[in-house]
Amino acid sequence: MIIVGGRPAGATLAARLGEWGHRVLIVDRATFPSLPQVPSSPVLYPSGMQLLDALGIPEADYGVPEAQMRRLIIEFSGEFSVEMPVPRMRDGRAYVYGLDRNVFDARLWRELERYPSVERREGFAVTDVLREGERVVGVEGGPHPRAGAAERERLSARWVVGADGRFSLIARKVGAEVTEARDQHTSTAYFADWEGIEPIDEGPPAGLVHTTARGLDVVFFAMPGGRVSINTHARSDRVDVRGDAERHYHETLRSLAPLRQRFARAERVTPVIGVKRIGNGYRRASGPGWALCGDAVHYKDPVDGQGIYDAFLGAELLAAAIDVALIGDATWEGAMASYARRLHEATHPMFVATTGRLARELYQEPPLAVIRTIIRWTLSDPDYQDTFLRVLSRELPPPAMTSKRVMARAVARGLRGELRRRLERALGRRDR
């Protein structure tokens, strides 16, 4: 089979199929190492590490101490800041890694050398699919998208998988329609890596979310080599890029006075890349001779940093379905129907949670009185913090994050604490 796209989804799909001895050709228009053309939050939760464990990829190959984040700090601009320690997950890990996608994606690509039945071709741009009637039977492409006829090759395969991202060419060529979309509330996000960012504090590396609660967040992730990845995340209807993403990105950062000191001696060291009006949805997962994987089939906002894990998970599910079809225990159609169902069951609850957070956290503007009380009490509550971070690592189902029980207890504890502090202050004044 041919897999188009060699980053987390395509590479781990090829690895799983190669481990079972299936013949695979995997192609990518990029050469490695390189950054993906469309950014995602460069973070890996313990859930993603567990899937790499299953592939025999050692943590030391991608995780470095300076990018190991054991806490998350959330700042409400000018109001309050809370620190959330990453809880110890079921596998014993109590940290999240920031990733250099140049290095990480290249490591996954090199991993495929282990499998004799997997052939790799980088720098190969697919431009079309080949068909026999309605069935996809291969791809056409060459060394660059505008390759002449003499340079183009026609590569045949039993099946073709598009693992080529949210703007998938394979999805377009096979006519994979969108089956679900939640685009009422969208964000526009831009990413770049920096050196010389002033540390958040004297503690160990941390992730930082600075929110204005007025339609704009800025997210910091510790990265290998002491770098920091900085993401501007804004509601789309308030962003006017006018074709100059770099100008917009820098103006957004300069507009936030609480962050300026952190950039005083810093230097941006990677290009600004991003996406406007980020879509959230699902496409039809398969058809005659083809299937989609990763962002090509299920795409959403990067706010929760779930993209890499979802890519690994989707590859695991698709590999299992393909294996069943290849050994003859199911037809292609039956195996792909099972894949689509299992993918939806595994990812849809987080999809609903992510799009719900977009609506609440970017598009709603709570009064200051609510920020200073209910929101502060909730985010400061240890039980809520534990639940929130376990949901992001997929140890708890996403509805747990907003369950009435968890929220009510957090608010009640916060209110009791506030009343206790006020009473103590009043008694202190009376004693004086």
C-alpha positions in Angstrom: 0.0 0.0 0.0 1.0 3.6 -0.4 0.9 6.1 2.5 1.0 9.8 1.5 2.4 11.8 4.4 5.3 10.8 6.6 4.8 12.8 9.8 3.3 11.4 13.0 0.2 9.8 11.5 1.7 8.3 8.4 5.0 7.3 10.0 3.5 5.4 12.9 0.9 3.8 10.5 3.8 2.6 8.4 5.7 1.4 11.4 2.8 -0.7 12.7 2.1 -2.2 9.2 5.9 -2.8 8.8 6.1 -4.6 12.1 3.5 -7.1 10.8 5.4 -7.6 7.6 3.0 -5.7 5.2 4.6 -4.1 2.2 4.3 -0.3 2.4 5.6 2.6 0.3 5.5 5.9 2.3 6.1 9.2 0.5 6.3 12.8 1.6 6.8 16.0 -0.4 9.1 17.3 2.4 12.7 16.2 3.1 13.6 15.5 6.8 14.4 17.1 9.1 11.9 19.9 8.4 9.0 21.6 10.1 5.4 20.7 9.1 3.8 23.3 6.9 0.7 23.6 9.1 1.5 24.0 12.8 0.1 22.1 15.8 0.9 22.5 19.5 4.3 20.8 19.8 3.5 18.9 23.0 3.3 15.3 23.9 1.3 14.0 26.9 1.9 10.7 28.6 -0.9 9.2 26.5 1.2 9.8 23.4 4.4 8.5 25.0 2.6 5.3 25.8 1.8 4.8 22.1 5.5 5.4 21.3 6.4 2.9 24.0 4.3 0.3 22.1 6.3 1.0 19.0 9.6 0.5 20.8 10.7 4.1 20.5 12.6 5.0 23.7 11.6 8.2 25.6 15.3 9.3 25.5 15.0 9.6 21.7 12.5 12.5 21.9 12.4 13.8 25.5 15.0 16.1 26.9 15.1 17.5 30.4 14.9 21.2 29.5 11.6 20.5 27.6 10.1 18.3 30.3 7.2 20.4 31.8 5.9 19.2 35.2 3.5 22.1 35.7 1.1 24.4 33.8 0.7 28.0 34.7 -2.4 29.9 33.7 -2.4 33.7 33.9 -5.4 35.9 33.7 -3.9 39.2 32.5 -3.6 41.6 35.4 -5.9 39.5 37.7 -4.4 36.3 39.0 -2.1 33.4 38.2 -2.4 29.7 39.2 0.0 26.8 39.0 -1.2 23.3 38.1 1.2 20.4 38.8 1.0 17.6 36.3 -0.4 14.6 38.2 1.3 11.2 38.1 -0.5 9.2 35.4 -1.1 5.5 35.3 2.2 4.8 33.6 4.1 6.7 36.3 4.8 9.8 34.2 4.1 13.2 35.7 5.2 15.5 32.9 4.6 16.7 29.4 7.2 17.2 26.7 7.7 20.1 24.4 8.9 18.8 21.0 11.1 20.2 18.3 9.1 19.0 15.3 12.2 19.2 13.1 13.9 16.6 15.2 10.8 14.6 16.3 9.3 14.1 12.8 12.8 13.1 11.4 13.2 10.6 14.2 9.8 8.9 13.3 10.9 8.9 9.6 14.2 7.2 10.5 12.4 4.7 12.7 11.0 3.1 9.5 14.5 1.9 8.6 13.8 -1.0 11.1 11.2 -2.5 8.8 12.4 -4.4 5.7 8.9 -4.3 4.1 8.6 -0.4 4.4 10.1 1.7 1.6 10.5 5.5 2.1 10.6 8.3 -0.4 11.0 11.9 0.7 10.9 14.8 -1.6 8.1 13.2 -3.6 5.1 15.4 -4.2 1.9 13.5 -5.0 -0.3 15.4 -7.5 -3.1 13.0 -8.2 -4.6 9.6 -7.5 -4.8 6.8 -10.1 -8.2 5.1 -10.7 -9.6 2.1 -12.3 -13.3 3.0 -12.5 -14.3 4.3 -9.1 -11.5 2.5 -7.3 -8.2 4.3 -6.3 -5.3 2.1 -7.4 -2.2 4.4 -6.9 -0.8 7.9 -7.1 1.0 10.1 -9.5 3.7 12.6 -8.5 7.3 13.7 -8.8 10.1 15.7 -7.2 7.9 18.8 -7.0 4.2 19.7 -7.5 4.8 21.2 -11.0 7.0 18.4 -12.2 6.8 17.9 -16.0 5.5 14.8 -17.6 9.0 13.3 -18.0 9.5 13.6 -14.2 6.2 12.3 -13.0 5.8 8.7 -11.8 2.7 6.5 -11.6 2.9 4.3 -8.5 0.4 1.5 -8.2 -0.9 0.0 -4.9 -3.6 -2.2 -3.5 -4.8 0.7 -1.3 -3.8 4.4 -0.8 -3.9 6.2 2.6 -3.9 10.0 2.9 -2.0 11.0 6.0 -1.2 14.4 4.5 -2.8 16.8 7.0 -5.9 19.0 7.4 -5.5 20.3 3.9 -5.1 16.8 2.5 -4.6 16.5 -1.3 -5.7 12.9 -1.2 -9.0 13.9 0.6 -9.7 16.4 -2.2 -8.8 14.1 -5.0 -11.0 11.3 -3.8 -13.9 13.7 -2.9 -14.0 12.8 0.8 -16.8 15.0 2.0 -17.0 16.6 5.4 -19.4 14.6 7.6 -19.3 16.9 10.7 -18.2 20.5 11.1 -18.2 22.8 14.1 -17.0 26.1 12.7 -19.3 28.5 14.5 -16.4 29.5 16.8 -12.9 29.3 15.2 -9.5 30.6 16.1 -6.5 32.0 14.2 -3.2 30.7 15.5 0.4 31.5 14.8 3.5 29.8 16.1 7.3 30.5 16.3 10.2 29.4 18.4 12.3 31.9 20.4 15.6 32.0 22.3 16.4 34.2 25.2 12.8 34.4 26.7 13.0 35.4 30.3 12.1 32.4 32.5 8.6 32.3 33.9 10.0 32.0 37.4 12.9 30.2 39.2 11.1 26.8 39.1 11.4 23.9 36.7 10.2 24.2 33.1 6.5 25.0 32.7 3.9 25.5 30.1 2.2 29.0 30.4 -1.1 30.1 29.1 -1.6 33.9 29.3 -5.2 34.8 28.6 -6.9 38.2 28.3 -10.3 36.6 28.7 -11.2 38.9 25.8 -10.6 36.7 22.8 -6.8 36.3 22.9 -4.5 33.7 24.5 -0.7 33.5 24.2 0.7 30.0 25.0 4.3 29.3 25.9 5.9 25.8 25.8 9.4 24.8 26.9 11.4 23.3 24.0 14.6 21.4 23.5 17.8 23.5 23.5 16.3 26.1 25.9 14.0 27.5 23.3 10.4 28.5 23.9 7.5 27.9 21.4 5.1 30.8 21.5 1.6 30.5 20.0 -0.9 33.4 19.6 -4.4 32.0 19.7 -7.2 34.5 18.9 -10.9 34.4 17.9 -10.9 34.6 14.1 -13.5 37.4 13.8 -11.1 39.8 15.4 -8.0 39.0 13.4 -7.0 41.1 10.4 -3.8 39.6 9.1 -3.9 41.3 5.6 -1.4 38.9 4.2 1.4 39.7 6.7 1.4 37.0 9.4 4.7 38.0 10.8 3.6 41.6 11.4 0.3 40.4 13.0 2.2 37.9 15.3 4.7 40.5 16.6 2.0 43.2 17.0 -0.1 40.8 19.0 2.8 40.0 21.4 3.7 43.7 21.8 0.1 44.6 22.6 0.2 42.7 25.9 2.1 44.7 28.5 2.5 41.9 31.0 4.5 39.9 28.5 6.8 42.6 27.1 9.5 42.1 29.8 9.8 38.4 28.8 10.7 39.4 25.2 13.1 42.2 26.2 16.3 40.3 25.1 14.6 37.5 23.1 15.1 36.6 19.4 12.7 34.7 17.2 14.6 31.8 15.6 12.0 30.1 13.4 9.6 31.4 10.8 6.1 32.4 11.8 3.6 29.8 10.6 -0.1 29.5 11.3 -3.6 28.9 10.1 -6.5 31.4 9.8 -10.0 30.4 10.8 -9.0 26.9 11.9 -11.7 24.4 11.0 -13.0 21.6 13.3 -14.5 18.5 11.8 -14.4 15.0 10.3 -14.3 13.8 6.8 -15.5 10.5 5.4 -12.8 8.1 6.5 -12.6 5.8 3.4 -13.9 4.7 0.1 -13.0 2.2 -2.7 -9.2 1.7 -2.5 -8.5 4.6 -0.1 -8.6 5.7 3.5 -7.6 8.8 5.5 -5.6 9.1 8.7 -4.6 11.8 11.2 -5.6 15.4 10.4 -6.8 14.3 7.0 -9.8 12.6 8.5 -10.2 14.4 11.9 -9.0 18.0 12.4 -9.5 20.5 15.1 -8.1 23.5 16.9 -4.6 23.0 18.5 -5.7 24.7 21.8 -5.6 21.5 23.8 -2.4 20.1 22.2 -4.1 16.9 21.2 -3.0 16.7 17.6 0.0 14.4 17.9 -1.8 12.0 20.2 -4.8 11.8 17.9 -2.5 11.1 15.0 -0.9 8.2 16.8 -4.2 6.9 17.9 -5.8 7.1 14.5 -2.8 5.3 13.0 -3.1 2.5 15.5 -6.8 2.1 14.7 -6.3 2.2 11.0 -3.4 -0.2 11.1 -5.5 -2.8 13.0 -8.3 -2.4 10.4 -5.9 -2.7 7.4 -4.3 -5.8 8.9 -7.7 -7.5 9.3 -8.5 -6.7 5.6 -5.1 -7.9 4.4 -5.2 -11.3 6.2 -8.7 -11.8 4.8 -10.8 -11.7 8.0 -12.9 -8.8 6.7 -13.5 -7.0 3.4 -12.0 -3.6 2.9 -15.4 -2.0 3.2 -16.1 -3.9 6.5 -12.7 -3.1 8.0 -13.0 0.5 7.1 -16.5 0.8 8.5 -15.1 -0.6 11.8 -12.1 1.9 11.6 -14.5 4.9 11.2 -16.7 3.8 14.0 -13.8 3.2 16.5 -12.1 6.5 15.5 -15.3 8.4 16.2 -15.8 6.7 19.5 -12.2 7.4 20.6 -11.9 11.1 19.4 -15.4 12.6 19.4 -15.7 13.3 23.1 -12.5 15.4 23.0 -13.6 17.0 19.8 -16.8 18.2 21.6 -14.8 19.3 24.6 -12.3 21.3 22.5 -14.9 23.1 20.4 -16.8 23.8 23.6 -13.7 25.4 25.2 -13.3 27.6 22.1 -16.8 28.9 22.5 -16.3 29.6 26.2 -12.8 30.7 26.5 -12.3 32.8 23.3 -15.8 34.0 22.5 -17.3 34.6 25.9 -16.1 37.6 27.9 -16.9 37.0 31.6 -17.2 40.1 33.9 -14.3 40.9 36.1 -16.3 39.9 39.1 -16.7 36.3 37.7 -13.0 36.1 36.8 -12.0 37.2 40.3 -14.3 34.7 42.0 -15.8 31.7 40.2 -13.0 31.3 37.5 -10.2 31.9 40.0 -11.7 29.5 42.6 -12.2 26.8 39.9 -8.7 27.0 38.4 -7.1 27.1 41.8 -8.9 24.0 43.1 -6.5 21.0 43.3 -9.3 18.5 42.4 -10.3 20.5 39.3 -6.6 20.9 38.3 -6.1 17.1 38.6 -9.2 16.4 36.6 -8.3 19.0 33.9 -4.8 17.6 33.3 -6.0 14.0 33.3 -8.6 14.8 30.7 -5.9 16.4 28.5 -3.8 13.2 28.9 -6.9 11.1 28.0 -6.9 9.3 31.4 -10.4 10.7 32.2 -13.3 11.2 29.7 -13.6 14.8 28.6 -17.0 15.4 30.2 -15.3 15.1 33.6 -13.7 18.5 33.0 -17.0 20.3 33.1 -19.1 17.9 35.3 -21.4 19.7 37.6 -20.0 17.8 40.6 -16.4 18.8 40.0 -17.3 22.4 39.2 -19.7 22.8 42.2 -17.2 21.4 44.6 -14.4 23.7 43.3 -16.6 26.8 43.6 -17.8 25.8 47.1 -14.3 25.3 48.3 -13.2 28.5 46.8 -16.1 30.4 48.4 -15.4 28.9 51.8 -11.8 29.9 51.5 -12.7 33.4 50.5 -15.0 33.8 53.4 -12.4 32.4 55.8 -9.8 34.9 54.5 -12.2 37.8 54.9 -13.1 36.7 58.4 -9.4 36.4 59.4 -8.7 39.9 58.0 -11.7 41.3 59.9 -10.5 39.7 63.1 -7.0 41.0 62.5 -8.2 44.6 62.1 -10.3 44.3 65.3 -7.4 43.0 67.3 -5.3 45.9 66.2 
